[in-house]
Amino acid sequence: MHSDEDPDAATDVALALTVPPIGDPAQLHVEPERVRLRDGTSVKVELKVDNRGSNYPQRFELSGSDAEDLLEFEFSADIIEVPPGETVPIGLTVVVPSPEAGSVRSYRATIRGANDQAEIETHLTIEQEVSALQLRLEPSTLKAADAPYGQGWLIIDNRKGGVDRHVRLSGRDPEGSVRVLFYVVKIDVRAGSESRVGIRAQLVFPPKEAETTKPFTVVATDGTSETTVDGTLIQTTSPNPVATAEIRLEPEQITVKDRTHGRCRVAVDNTRGAQPLKVRLNGSDPERAVGFEFEAWALEVPPGGVSRVAMTVSAPPPPGGETVSREIRVVASNEDGSVKTQGAFVQTASPAPITLARIRLEPEQFTVHNSSRGQLRVVVDNKSRALPLRARLMGRDPENAVQFSFDPPTLNIPPGQAGWAKVAVRAPRPRMGHAKVRNLEVGAEDGGIVVDTGAVLTQTSDDLLPLIRITVTLLGGLIALIGAFLPWTADTRQVPLLTVRSFPGLGDILRVATAGDEYTYVSQPIARAVVIVFIALMLIGILRPKGGMTIVAGLFAIAVAIGFAVYTNAEFSAASGGSGLTLVILGCLLGCIGGFCVRRKQA
């Protein structure tokens, strides 16, 4: 107690005060009153027992319940005593059953506090929600461009889930036209994570159109619920590469001069194609006169690319001085089709070298004497400046009497140069004392075209008949004279000879000498004298232009000699065959032959 006069003075006094209980029963509150439970099976809340409205302590036994009797309640203390005028908190854990995935359920729990005097309660609302799996496709549209299937990834998202999931994957589509395949059909997805699975979608039947769009659905189920995601399959089929490819010649016209072949490039264009293009090249022409050769017969062109290959074409050259244009076709083909292009192979030929060539004979005029052979030279000048000349040599004459021989028979002459060959000719000799003029033609041939030149051959022959006449006649006369002085019979002693005895009269001139008469050998018999006269006339006939005198005198000499032989054989049985008689006849015959060696006038 305090003093009124001295405030600092005080003393302790024991005071007993009895206060009767006053106030209402304590209040029970739960915080929060509504709880959202996501992906869990328990929730913790705080209970507050409020005894501020009374002046006495209150003691309560706590309990909880729900209409379905599904919840479990765990209090931090089952009995709580609250002093007067205070509020005492206490923890409460409520366990709820495991819900189905993707479902939402609400529980209403009643929390009670009871004692002997009163019962207090409060209510707790628990909204339980379990997150469903989230599915998504990356990409959401699967594209199969020139492929049997489209592929992507299926993302199974359980990041918001509170429990692990064992998921089975499947696919469906309402039309039954899409088949969905997964790299893994069953997969475990942990809570708070996501998993990735490869997915393929393909059409059940081959597409008939260039682009086909089909929807499909991916389903993920864990046995109690399923989650779906929709996707789209776009199947595109590019046109066959050969259908969109192009082929061209670079350049389209191949022009050559004085050549049998030309070159260009073949370009196969696959810029509009989405697939590689494999083709085989081939060439043709309507006339079937052109040959084709490719650097590579097979060609592979990448998508969107162009490949080129060298091509060589060849054909026989046109005639000299002409131009020929041949249509050519090049085809690139495979088992799916072909593409082709056209071009032209133009060949120009310079004038044939033979048409420009010049040919000459050296010498242009020549004479051979007493011979059937002659030789000259042929010169061929190739005036062409572009082409070589291959010329075959030939010869002829109007009478077809001359034989030609060439060395060499063929000339190969470079452009702008000249070539030559020896020409040997052989022709029959003219008659003695005559001359023959022959016109020769020598030509050079190349491909049916002939250029020729001419020369004049003169053949002369000496007239040997006068010399032969003189020689034969003199020889015959000499032989006959020798024979005139030799025995004309086989046995001269048995043959009387007519000798000259006297000259007064004819009766006294001749007489028959007997054998052994030496005088008869020194006197010339008359027969021999007559023969000698004819021999002399035969020789004198050489001086005449004609041989008649020689022939007649020779024949008479032969006749006299033969007559004498006959006479002696008949009169005296003298055997003929003396060497003298034979030489006389032989010599006179040669004289007659000489008389015939006279040039006769042409009829």
FENQUIHU-V731599 format. One record per backbone hydrogen bond with DSSP energy under -1.0 kcal/mol. NH is the residue of the N-H (numbers start at 1). CO is the residue of the C=O. E is the energy in kcal/mol with one decimal. If there is no record, write none. Layout:
BEGIN
nh->NH co->CO e->E
nh->NH co->CO e->E
END
This chain:
BEGIN
nh->3 co->9 e->-2.1
nh->9 co->6 e->-1.3
nh->11 co->1 e->-1.5
nh->24 co->53 e->-1.2
nh->27 co->50 e->-3.1
nh->29 co->48 e->-2.5
nh->31 co->46 e->-2.7
nh->35 co->125 e->-3.2
nh->37 co->127 e->-2.8
nh->39 co->129 e->-3.1
nh->43 co->94 e->-2.5
nh->45 co->92 e->-2.9
nh->46 co->31 e->-2.3
nh->47 co->90 e->-3.4
nh->48 co->29 e->-3.0
nh->49 co->88 e->-2.8
nh->50 co->27 e->-3.6
nh->51 co->86 e->-3.5
nh->54 co->51 e->-1.2
nh->55 co->22 e->-2.2
nh->58 co->82 e->-2.7
nh->60 co->80 e->-3.2
nh->61 co->114 e->-2.2
nh->62 co->78 e->-3.7
nh->63 co->112 e->-2.3
nh->65 co->110 e->-2.0
nh->72 co->95 e->-2.1
nh->74 co->93 e->-2.7
nh->76 co->91 e->-2.8
nh->80 co->60 e->-2.5
nh->82 co->58 e->-3.9
nh->85 co->51 e->-3.0
nh->86 co->83 e->-1.5
nh->88 co->49 e->-2.5
nh->90 co->47 e->-2.7
nh->92 co->45 e->-2.4
nh->93 co->74 e->-3.1
nh->94 co->43 e->-3.3
nh->95 co->72 e->-2.9
nh->96 co->41 e->-3.6
nh->103 co->100 e->-2.1
nh->105 co->128 e->-3.4
nh->107 co->126 e->-3.7
nh->109 co->124 e->-3.5
nh->110 co->65 e->-3.3
nh->111 co->122 e->-3.3
nh->112 co->63 e->-3.4
nh->113 co->120 e->-3.6
nh->114 co->61 e->-1.8
nh->115 co->118 e->-2.6
nh->120 co->113 e->-3.7
nh->122 co->111 e->-2.5
nh->124 co->109 e->-2.8
nh->125 co->33 e->-3.2
nh->126 co->107 e->-3.2
nh->127 co->35 e->-3.4
nh->128 co->105 e->-3.9
nh->129 co->37 e->-3.9
nh->130 co->103 e->-2.0
nh->134 co->157 e->-2.7
nh->136 co->155 e->-1.6
nh->138 co->153 e->-2.7
nh->142 co->232 e->-2.9
nh->144 co->234 e->-2.9
nh->146 co->236 e->-3.2
nh->150 co->201 e->-2.7
nh->152 co->199 e->-2.2
nh->153 co->138 e->-2.3
nh->154 co->197 e->-3.3
nh->155 co->136 e->-3.1
nh->156 co->195 e->-3.2
nh->157 co->134 e->-3.8
nh->158 co->193 e->-2.4
nh->165 co->189 e->-3.0
nh->167 co->187 e->-3.1
nh->168 co->221 e->-2.7
nh->169 co->185 e->-3.0
nh->170 co->219 e->-2.1
nh->172 co->217 e->-2.5
nh->179 co->202 e->-3.1
nh->181 co->200 e->-3.0
nh->183 co->198 e->-2.2
nh->187 co->167 e->-2.5
nh->189 co->165 e->-3.4
nh->192 co->158 e->-2.9
nh->193 co->190 e->-1.5
nh->195 co->156 e->-2.4
nh->197 co->154 e->-2.3
nh->199 co->152 e->-2.2
nh->200 co->181 e->-2.9
nh->201 co->150 e->-2.7
nh->202 co->179 e->-2.2
nh->204 co->177 e->-2.7
nh->212 co->235 e->-2.8
nh->214 co->233 e->-2.8
nh->216 co->231 e->-2.3
nh->217 co->172 e->-3.2
nh->218 co->229 e->-3.0
nh->219 co->170 e->-3.1
nh->220 co->227 e->-3.2
nh->221 co->168 e->-2.2
nh->222 co->225 e->-2.0
nh->227 co->220 e->-3.2
nh->229 co->218 e->-1.8
nh->231 co->216 e->-3.0
nh->232 co->140 e->-1.6
nh->233 co->214 e->-3.4
nh->234 co->142 e->-2.8
nh->235 co->212 e->-3.2
nh->236 co->144 e->-2.5
nh->237 co->210 e->-3.2
nh->243 co->240 e->-1.7
nh->244 co->240 e->-1.0
nh->245 co->241 e->-1.2
nh->246 co->269 e->-2.0
nh->248 co->267 e->-2.0
nh->250 co->265 e->-2.7
nh->254 co->344 e->-3.2
nh->256 co->346 e->-2.5
nh->258 co->348 e->-2.9
nh->262 co->313 e->-2.5
nh->264 co->311 e->-2.1
nh->265 co->250 e->-2.0
nh->266 co->309 e->-3.2
nh->267 co->248 e->-2.7
nh->268 co->307 e->-3.0
nh->269 co->246 e->-3.6
nh->270 co->305 e->-2.9
nh->273 co->270 e->-1.2
nh->277 co->301 e->-2.9
nh->279 co->299 e->-2.6
nh->280 co->333 e->-2.5
nh->281 co->297 e->-3.2
nh->282 co->331 e->-1.8
nh->284 co->329 e->-2.3
nh->288 co->285 e->-1.3
nh->291 co->314 e->-3.2
nh->293 co->312 e->-1.9
nh->295 co->310 e->-2.9
nh->299 co->279 e->-2.8
nh->301 co->277 e->-3.3
nh->304 co->270 e->-2.3
nh->305 co->302 e->-2.0
nh->307 co->268 e->-2.1
nh->309 co->266 e->-1.8
nh->311 co->264 e->-2.9
nh->312 co->293 e->-3.2
nh->313 co->262 e->-2.6
nh->314 co->291 e->-1.9
nh->315 co->260 e->-2.6
nh->321 co->349 e->-1.0
nh->322 co->319 e->-1.9
nh->324 co->347 e->-2.6
nh->326 co->345 e->-2.4
nh->328 co->343 e->-2.0
nh->329 co->284 e->-2.9
nh->330 co->341 e->-2.1
nh->331 co->282 e->-3.0
nh->332 co->339 e->-3.0
nh->333 co->280 e->-2.0
nh->334 co->337 e->-2.6
nh->337 co->334 e->-1.2
nh->339 co->332 e->-2.4
nh->341 co->330 e->-2.0
nh->343 co->328 e->-2.5
nh->344 co->252 e->-2.1
nh->345 co->326 e->-2.9
nh->346 co->254 e->-3.3
nh->347 co->324 e->-2.9
nh->348 co->256 e->-2.1
nh->349 co->322 e->-2.7
nh->355 co->352 e->-1.6
nh->357 co->353 e->-1.0
nh->358 co->381 e->-2.0
nh->360 co->379 e->-2.1
nh->362 co->377 e->-3.2
nh->366 co->456 e->-2.3
nh->368 co->458 e->-2.7
nh->370 co->460 e->-3.6
nh->374 co->425 e->-2.3
nh->376 co->423 e->-2.4
nh->377 co->362 e->-2.3
nh->378 co->421 e->-2.6
nh->379 co->360 e->-2.8
nh->380 co->419 e->-3.5
nh->381 co->358 e->-3.5
nh->382 co->417 e->-2.8
nh->383 co->381 e->-1.1
nh->389 co->413 e->-3.0
nh->391 co->411 e->-2.5
nh->392 co->445 e->-2.7
nh->393 co->409 e->-2.6
nh->394 co->443 e->-2.3
nh->396 co->441 e->-2.5
nh->400 co->397 e->-1.6
nh->403 co->426 e->-2.9
nh->405 co->424 e->-2.0
nh->407 co->422 e->-2.0
nh->411 co->391 e->-3.0
nh->413 co->389 e->-3.5
nh->416 co->384 e->-1.6
nh->417 co->414 e->-1.8
nh->419 co->380 e->-2.9
nh->421 co->378 e->-2.1
nh->422 co->407 e->-2.5
nh->423 co->376 e->-3.0
nh->424 co->405 e->-3.1
nh->425 co->374 e->-2.8
nh->426 co->403 e->-1.9
nh->427 co->372 e->-2.9
nh->433 co->461 e->-1.3
nh->434 co->431 e->-2.4
nh->436 co->459 e->-3.2
nh->438 co->457 e->-3.8
nh->440 co->455 e->-3.3
nh->441 co->396 e->-2.5
nh->442 co->453 e->-2.5
nh->443 co->394 e->-2.7
nh->444 co->451 e->-2.8
nh->445 co->392 e->-2.7
nh->446 co->449 e->-2.3
nh->449 co->446 e->-1.1
nh->451 co->444 e->-2.1
nh->453 co->442 e->-2.3
nh->455 co->440 e->-2.3
nh->456 co->364 e->-2.9
nh->457 co->438 e->-3.2
nh->458 co->366 e->-2.3
nh->459 co->436 e->-3.5
nh->460 co->368 e->-2.4
nh->461 co->434 e->-1.7
nh->468 co->464 e->-3.3
nh->469 co->465 e->-3.5
nh->470 co->466 e->-2.7
nh->471 co->467 e->-3.0
nh->472 co->468 e->-3.4
nh->473 co->469 e->-2.5
nh->474 co->470 e->-3.0
nh->475 co->471 e->-2.6
nh->476 co->472 e->-2.8
nh->477 co->473 e->-2.8
nh->478 co->474 e->-2.7
nh->479 co->475 e->-2.4
nh->480 co->476 e->-2.6
nh->481 co->477 e->-2.6
nh->482 co->478 e->-2.2
nh->483 co->479 e->-2.3
nh->484 co->480 e->-1.6
nh->486 co->483 e->-1.0
nh->490 co->575 e->-4.0
nh->495 co->492 e->-1.2
nh->499 co->511 e->-1.2
nh->501 co->509 e->-1.8
nh->509 co->506 e->-1.0
nh->510 co->506 e->-1.1
nh->513 co->497 e->-2.0
nh->517 co->514 e->-1.8
nh->520 co->517 e->-1.1
nh->521 co->518 e->-1.1
nh->522 co->519 e->-1.1
nh->529 co->525 e->-2.1
nh->530 co->526 e->-3.0
nh->531 co->527 e->-2.4
nh->532 co->528 e->-2.8
nh->533 co->529 e->-2.3
nh->534 co->530 e->-2.5
nh->535 co->531 e->-2.6
nh->536 co->532 e->-2.6
nh->537 co->533 e->-2.6
nh->538 co->534 e->-2.6
nh->539 co->535 e->-2.2
nh->540 co->536 e->-2.4
nh->541 co->537 e->-1.7
nh->542 co->539 e->-1.6
nh->543 co->540 e->-1.9
nh->544 co->541 e->-1.4
nh->551 co->547 e->-2.2
nh->552 co->548 e->-2.9
nh->553 co->549 e->-2.8
nh->554 co->550 e->-2.2
nh->555 co->551 e->-2.4
nh->556 co->552 e->-2.6
nh->557 co->553 e->-2.3
nh->558 co->554 e->-2.1
nh->559 co->555 e->-2.5
nh->560 co->556 e->-2.7
nh->561 co->557 e->-2.3
nh->562 co->558 e->-2.7
nh->563 co->559 e->-2.9
nh->564 co->560 e->-2.6
nh->565 co->561 e->-1.9
nh->566 co->562 e->-2.2
nh->567 co->563 e->-2.5
nh->568 co->564 e->-2.6
nh->569 co->565 e->-1.7
nh->570 co->566 e->-2.0
nh->571 co->567 e->-2.9
nh->572 co->568 e->-1.9
nh->574 co->568 e->-1.8
nh->578 co->488 e->-1.4
nh->580 co->487 e->-2.5
nh->582 co->578 e->-1.6
nh->583 co->579 e->-2.2
nh->584 co->580 e->-2.3
nh->585 co->581 e->-2.4
nh->586 co->582 e->-2.7
nh->587 co->583 e->-2.9
nh->588 co->584 e->-2.5
nh->589 co->585 e->-2.2
nh->590 co->586 e->-2.1
nh->591 co->587 e->-2.0
nh->592 co->588 e->-2.5
nh->593 co->589 e->-2.6
nh->594 co->590 e->-2.6
nh->595 co->591 e->-1.8
nh->596 co->592 e->-1.6
nh->598 co->596 e->-2.7
END
